[in-house]
Amino acid sequence: MSSTALGNHILVEFMNCDPHVMNDVAAIERDMVGAARKAEATVINSTFHHFSPYGVSGVVVIQESHLAIHTWPEYGYAAVDVFTCGDMNAWIAFDHLKECFGAKSYSAIEMKRGSVNLLTRNDFDITSAREKAAEWRNPDFYTRNVWFTDKDEDQALSLRFTGDVFFDVQSPFQRVRILESTKYGKMLALDDMVMTTIKDEFHYHEMIAHPSLFTLQNAKNVLVIGGGDGGTVREVLRHSNIEKVTMVEIDGEVIKACKEHLPEIAAAFDDPRLELIVDDGIAFVKSAADAVYDLLIVDGSDPVGPAEGLFSVEFYQNCYRTLKADGILVAQGESPKFNEKAFAELNQTLQSIFGQDNAPVGLFFVPTYPTGMWSFQYGLKGAADPRKVSNTEAIKSFVAEKGLRYYNEDIHFSTFALPNFVKQLIQQ
Ligand code: SAM
């Protein structure tokens, strides 16, 4: 560093970069930390955020100051600044990032910061400062803050994750990723939505299966649409009365990712009672025969991309048709607090097909879904009604025998107790 200035600042415009890299928070965090290391800086901390629908912001704090970035993937553009003091050659970091980002063009300006001629030096106890600095030389003494954010235009849920990416494939339908969150363990993300995590998946999977199966008591033939992580069929196949489960998942990459990296959830894929079909569930139900299923579970993602049609009237009319006379439909029902419109419209659809009093809503909590409040929506074709179940002893012993962690005989009923604002939303 020159004797006349305290710091050196390079401001860089990286242009015509790979838009996918510009939108990959884990890759950008890795490359920014890599750039600092390549320039022999001492990394203290890194904090990176991925914004929905796209864009990444982050900073790597180094003992020699910082590297910061904000990306516009839609323009293939990244604004980067490398601020250094001490002997670090910031241009080494620049070269590393230019390569990592695949920048086909760039501009950069370098400016000296902190002209000592204009500054007055204060007396400073350098010894204790040096002792503190020594602590930062420990290579492991660096905290990473890489955040995954699932959000809509008004609210978000952010999970800190380790930055490690175990699976990342752009399938014909969606981006399939397995990441590791520091609080909830490994997780499946589709596009930028949290689908399931190791630490709270049981909330969702126990509640999607057991209330209906204890209502039907002797279900034999079950159809699951979606559910590629395998958690729903795992819970359904805990019931010994089940003879056949047909699971129709549109995206084989989801099944592959979960079999490899979430084996606790994808635990029942080898069960002989399971027929696993990789196909579009909407088309499958359309061509399905009448009155064949006791239980039909729609374990689909949010109403975007491949799952949009899983919220249509036609799809649920076909579901109704393919259910036996006393059959039950259960659908991932969205949240009355995150996407009220989709939630309310789905219930209107079910009421219009199954009858106004035959479309109950069950609420439950999933900490890693935005707002944490989520729902399953039911369609009751016949008299079988989860709100009128009496075999609570059977539930109790099953819960104890299987070691269930969310569902029990009280939750079975309380899930249908709705707050007034939800009753108003669905006008039942
Ligand atoms: N628990 C999650 C939620 O609440 O959003 C859903 C989990 S599950 C992983 C959702 C699955 O539905 C995904 O694997 C997705 O590929 C699948 N899916 C989406 N649209 C589909 C369709 N049309 N037919 C079959 N599966 C579909």
Boltz pocket constraint, residues with backbone or C-beta under 6 A from the ligand:
constraints:
  - pocket:
      binder: B
      contacts: [[A, 190], [A, 194], [A, 195], [A, 196], [A, 204], [A, 225], [A, 226], [A, 227], [A, 228], [A, 229], [A, 248], [A, 249], [A, 250], [A, 251], [A, 254], [A, 279], [A, 280], [A, 281], [A, 282], [A, 299], [A, 300], [A, 301], [A, 302], [A, 306], [A, 307], [A, 308], [A, 309], [A, 310], [A, 332]]
      max_distance: 6.0
